[in-house]
Amino acid sequence: MTTIRLTAAQALVRFLENQFNQDGERFIEGVWAIFGHGNVAGMGEALYEARDRLPTYRGHNEQTMAHAGIAYAKQLRRRRAMAVSTSIGPGATNLVTAAALAHVNRLPILLLPGDVFAGRGPDPVLQQIEDFSDATLSANDSLRPVSRYFDRITRPEQLITALPRAFRVMSDPADCGPATLALCQDVQAEAYDYPTSMFAPKTWAMRRPAPDMRELEQAAEALLKAKNPVIIAGGGVHYSQACAVLEKFATDHNIPVVETQAGKSALVWDHRQAFGPVGVTGAASANAVCAKADLVIGLGTRFQDFTTASWSLFKNPSCHILALNIQSYDAIKHQAISLVCDARTGLEQLSQMIGDYRAKDQMGSIREDWFSEVDMVTAAPAEGNALATDMQVIGAVQRAATEKTTVMCAAGTMPGELHKLWKSYNPGAYHMEYGYSCMGYEIAGAMGIKMAEPWRDVICFTGDGTYMMANSELATAVMMGINYTLIITDNRGFGCINRLQMATGGAEFNNLLDHTIHEQPAEIDFVKHAQSMGATALKVASIAELEQGLKQRTGKGVEVFVIDTDPYPSTEAGGAWWDVAVPEISERDEVNQARAEYEAALIERKKT
């Protein structure tokens, strides 16, 4: 056997260089790294040696570096991914939130945190977490529950088996998620005679499992009996690259399609079968179709509570669920008829099984009625409107959008409003992280999207609260020459949660800046802050000024628009109930009234 002597870190990097997807592209496009105690000597040296072949990117926070890598993978439908190298201790634990985000959203990323000395010679080392009853634990064990694959590398030869396992997880459409290899810092620098065969180029092809024939027959039988079926398109439609097949299936069989946050843009917004977004932040048209449906076909969705309106949405007593999903865990939820397979392959074979079946037309003009509502709330305000609404901001951006535009967001007010109101022109034109709804994903995620598809006009929506939580990668984007647009809607606090607080009977408390204890009123100048990091920034006083600013964009650098918005209005049309528990006992009449309404809603849900 031919061998080559390398340090563990060198072997890891060389392995990454030789892993490819089915399109012939390197699977790990690059490595984000902040060097520190635990990775600067081992991984730092190995990445330096490969700098002309495998790019290393430097960010400002480990969590947001991982967000950028996750967004990159999401935008490329999990066909490519990135890695993140961190120090031991806080650098490693900063990855936990990002790992949870990737885990929930089933997205690939390779996490490479530094770890303690395997040999324990200098034990305890700087930043080491010591468990008084288990000496094998380190800070990296916090990554176990949020990793699809976790391994601690305590010997250099362990990489021979660990690395293929990590790539198996990242490239498996059913098990896809974050893979963590905790790298003991002494082991990173230790040499070993690795077999050269380990570094032979390897292709990781995304499987397309076909359905089991018995399950396929059951699914076809259920659909042939259905009078009012509806398809809920989830993120799996995008990851399977099944958008075109879904369009054909829905058209051929005359079945309405509604979309989750992850599935939105699977169909162009004005397609005849596109009935809009579904659920809590859904369209009246989509939710009406679901309420009437006798068969709900979940296509690549995990049936999150926002999608199902906490399982209150499907009101037809004869309704059944058909779950077509590559992950059997999702395909059995709520006694569903399971069809475990790839979304694209499953739709193609199901279409053959049902032949010329066509559902009857549903509910007249509800699509057109809904889009009339959308146009109304997103229209430019009358002259003199003092404070813009989030819906009007969306309208201004929509009017500036082209077929190259991708809008993105993650948390706060905008995800719900964008889900309801944004009109997507093509698949990939809508990028929302709403599985974990993680504040701080936005600015870094926009950077990852632009790196994935440089031709896109990326427009990132973020509130003032999210901006304050994680803005540092704006400077990274500027320094790397990554161009995108950032819309900061300043409603002076956490407006979305303030509305939820009020809706559950609570007093306005500790969400908006005006309702918190401060000696000095907050006077944050977002324009100056963005400019200090190298962005071009402009404060606009109205929707008209925002529209004018959007028209004058150069497409160079990060272009920021700041606009004050009203924290209270939201789109009244559409939407559905969401199960948010209200206190049983309170001194406030508003809470007691909200509790009574909540209990009535629980009774109604039991009827579905």
Secondary structure as UniProt FT lines:
FT   STRAND          3..7
FT   HELIX           8..17
FT   STRAND          19..21
FT   TURN            22..23
FT   STRAND          28..33
FT   TURN            37..41
FT   HELIX           42..49
FT   TURN            50..53
FT   STRAND          56..57
FT   HELIX           62..75
FT   TURN            76..78
FT   STRAND          81..86
FT   HELIX           90..93
FT   TURN            94..95
FT   HELIX           96..105
FT   STRAND          109..115
FT   TURN            121..122
FT   TURN            126..127
FT   TURN            132..133
FT   TURN            135..136
FT   HELIX           139..146
FT   STRAND          149..153
FT   HELIX           156..158
FT   HELIX           159..171
FT   TURN            173..175
FT   STRAND          178..184
FT   HELIX           185..188
FT   STRAND          191..195
FT   HELIX           196..199
FT   STRAND          202..204
FT   HELIX           213..225
FT   STRAND          229..233
FT   HELIX           235..239
FT   TURN            240..241
FT   HELIX           243..253
FT   STRAND          257..259
FT   TURN            261..265
FT   TURN            269..270
FT   TURN            272..273
FT   STRAND          274..277
FT   TURN            280..281
FT   HELIX           284..292
FT   STRAND          295..299
FT   HELIX           305..308
FT   TURN            309..312
FT   TURN            317..318
FT   STRAND          320..325
FT   HELIX           328..331
FT   HELIX           333..335
FT   STRAND          337..340
FT   HELIX           343..354
FT   TURN            355..356
FT   TURN            364..365
FT   HELIX           366..378
FT   TURN            383..384
FT   HELIX           390..400
FT   TURN            403..404
FT   STRAND          405..409
FT   HELIX           413..421
FT   TURN            427..428
FT   STRAND          430..432
FT   TURN            439..440
FT   HELIX           441..452
FT   TURN            454..455
FT   STRAND          457..463
FT   HELIX           464..469
FT   HELIX           473..480
FT   STRAND          484..490
FT   HELIX           495..503
FT   TURN            504..505
FT   HELIX           513..515
FT   HELIX           526..532
FT   TURN            533..534
FT   STRAND          536..540
FT   HELIX           543..551
FT   STRAND          558..565
FT   HELIX           589..606
//
